[in-house]
Amino acid sequence: MTISSYKAVIENTPGLRVVAKRIYERRFAGNALGSFRGVFRTFEEARLSAPKTKSIGFNSIECARQFENRRSRIFSYDYPAIFWLRSLLQEGSRLFDLGGHIGLQFYSYAAYLDYPDGLQWMVCDLPEITKEGEALARKQNCHGLSFTNRMEDVDGAEILIAAGCIQYIESPALSSLLAGAKRKPRHLLLNKLPLYDGKPFVTLQNGGPAFHPQYVFNREQFIGSLTAIGYRLVDRWDVDTHSGIIPFYPEHSFPCHSGLYLTLNN
């Protein structure tokens, strides 16, 4: 019998399932970084269910300093984004980095891309995180890198990248944000998206320093919400390093996250 078979027996045997859930609850409340728990209708339901062992949300110094080592490295899922950016970045390009943390992509992609003159790379994130980003940018004497806490500042950018943040934004939906812009970005590079073929839902993630409610999107609905406002899907890729296993909810689980490149129709 395989490990997955054992799990199926445990999860489908009432007595064993209760014990297994208790064990998982204790693990999830601790250091189970990246793991998921539960299926909820709303962010509020997920927040109320969270263990009391950590704070909730990204707006903290701990979260701002969590991924500092990623400034000097990239991962397999970054290569498709870098591939497309190589041809998209032009002199004077304006790029909006939604959920870009302290500028992780700006720093790490620089080793693989020749940033053109006049590039304006704006990172949008939460106040505690952008404070750290601004301090680092001053220390590194970075040119062309700026920060904002306003998602509306996407208006006028030519390229939007979002590397694993869209699911954590309770509102507005990405399609609503873009539909409200007077000048929508022509290119969307969306990475580490939890897309699957079932009904959309909310789950809770153990993010290390804190717990994070997040959406899991229906693939067809998510892509359809963007094509409905004028975008066309050009490319998609699997993010095999990020699974979407929701313990005790096999019907809501999925094997990997996704990446998408969409462009605005003429």
N, C-alpha and C positions, 0 to 999 in steps of 0.2 A: 504494500500500500504506500502511495506517495504521500509527501507532506501535505499537499493540497487536499488529498483524500481524507487524511486525519482531521484537517481543519473543517472539512465539510461535515464529517461525522460529529465533531464537537459542536459546531454551530447549529446542527439540526437535531441534536439530542437535548431536550429541555433541561434536564438536571445539569449536564455538562456545560450547556450554553450559559446558564446562570453563573456557574463558577468561573468559566472563561471570561465572561464580561466583567466580573469583579476584579479578576487579575489584570485585565486590560485597562480598566479604569485607573488602577493604581499606577500602572506603567505610564499611561497617557498623562497623568497628573504630574509626572516627574520629567525625566530627560528624554522623552521619546520624540526627538526632533524630527519634524517633517511628517509625523503620523497624523491620521485623521480620526475623528470620532463623531458618529451620529449623522442623522439626516433630519433637517429642519426646514420649516417653511420660510423663516425670516432670519435676518441677522440678530434680531432681538432675542428670538428663541435660542439661538446658538450661544449668545452672550450669557443669557441667564443660566444655561446648562453648564457653563465652564467651571472647572474645579477652582478652588480658591487659592491654589498654590502659586499662581502667577497673575500678572496684570493682563489686560486685554488691549490689543492694538499695537500699532507700530510707533506711535508718537512718543518716543523715549530715547534717552541717551544710549541705553543698552542696545536698542535696535539700530540706532545710528552707527554704532561701532561694531556691530555684529559681523559685517562682511568686509572689513577693511582689507583682508588678504586677497580679496577678489579683484582689487585694482590692478594687480600685476599678472593676472592669469585669465584665460578664457576656457570655455567648456565646449563639448561637442555640439551643443545646441546653438552656440554662438556663430558657428561657421556659416550657416545659411544667411543669417542677418548680415554678417560681414561681406559675404559674396554679393548680396544685393546693394549694400551701401557703397561698395567700391564703384559702382556705376552711377549711383544716385547722387552722391555728394559732388557738388559743383562749387565754384568760387562764389562766395557769398551765401551759400545754402543756409537755410534756417531749419533747425531740427528741434523738435519738442520731445523730450525724453520723459514720458509719463511714468512716475514711480521709479525714477532713475537713481534713487538713494543719494549717495554723496558724489555721484558722478561716476559710478563703477564702469559703465560702458565707455564713457568718454576716455577714461584712463586706459582700460584694458584693450580697447579696440585700436588705440593709437599705435600699438606695436605691429598692426596688420594693415592699417590704412594710412594713406598720405592725406592728412586733413588739408583741404584747400584753403587758400587765403580768404579771410573774411568769414569763415564758418562761424555761425552763431548756434551754439549748442545749449539749449535751455533745459534744465532739469526741474521737473515739478514733483514735489514730495511734501511731506508733513513738516511743520515748523522745526521740531527738534532735530530732524534729519537734515534739513537744508542749512541749519546753523552750522552743523558739523561740516557739511559740504562747502559752505562759503569759507570757513576757516581754513580748510585744507586747500582750497583753490588759491587763497591768498598766500599760504605757505609755499605752494608749488609754483606760484607766479603764473597761473594759467591764463591764457588769453582765449577769449571766445566762449568760455564756460560761465553760465549764469544760472541763477536759481529763482524759483517762484513757488508760492503755495497756492496759486490760482490755476485751476484746470482750464479756465476760460482763455488763458494766455496761449492756448494752442492755435487760436485764430491767427492766420497769416503764416504759420509754419508750413514748409513744403513737405517735410517728412515727420511722421510720428513713429517713435519706437516705444514699445511697452514690453519690458522683459520680465513678465511674471508678476504683474501688479493688478491687472484688470479685475481679476476675481475677488480682490480684497476691497474694491470700491463699492460701497453699498449703493450709492447713487451719485451722479446720474449714470445710466448705462452709456457705454462708449458710443453707441449709435446716436443717442440723444445729445451727448456732448458735441459730437461732430455735426449733427444736423443743425445745431444752434449756432455754429460758427459762420460768420460772413464769408470767410475764405477757408474752406476745408483743406487739410493737408492732401497733397496729391498721392502720397505714398504712405501706407501703413505697414509696419513691421511688428508683428505681434508674436511674442514668444512665451513658452511655458504656460499655455492656456489649458485649463481643465475642460476639455470638450469630450462629450460622449454621445451615444445615440438614444439615451433615455430621457425621462422628464427632468427638467432643471430643478435643482435643489440647493440648499445651503448646508455646509458642514462646518466643523470646527477643526482647526489645525493647531498642533503644537509647534510653535515657531521658535522654540528655544527660550528667549527671555520672556515671551508672552504667548498668549493664545490669540488666534485670529479667525473670526468668522470669514467664510468665503463662499462664493458661488461655485457651482459646477454647472456648466452651460450645456444645453442641447446643441450639438454641432450644427445641424441644419438651421435652427432658429438663430444662432449667433451669427453665422455667416450671412444668413438671409437678412438680418437687421442692418448689415452694412451694405449689401448689394441693393437693398431697397432705397438707400440714400445716395446711390450713384457709384459705388465701388465695384470692382471686378476682381475676383480671386485669380491670382497669377501663380502662386506656389504655396505648397503646404509641406510640412515635415513633422516627423514624430520626434518627441523629446523622450527618448527611452530611459533617460536617467531619472525621470520623475513619473512614478506610477500614481494611480488614483485608487488605491485599495481602501475601501471603507469597511473595516472589520464588522462582521455580522450583517452586512448589507451587500451581498454579492450582486444583486440586481442594480445597485447604484455604483458599482466599482468599474474601473476601466484600466486598461494595461499601461497607458502612457499619456502624457500631456502632448500638446500640439503647438506647432508654429505656423503662422500664416503671413503671406505677403499679398496685400491688395493694393490696387491702384485706382485712382479716380478716372471714370470714363470721360472722354472728351465730350 
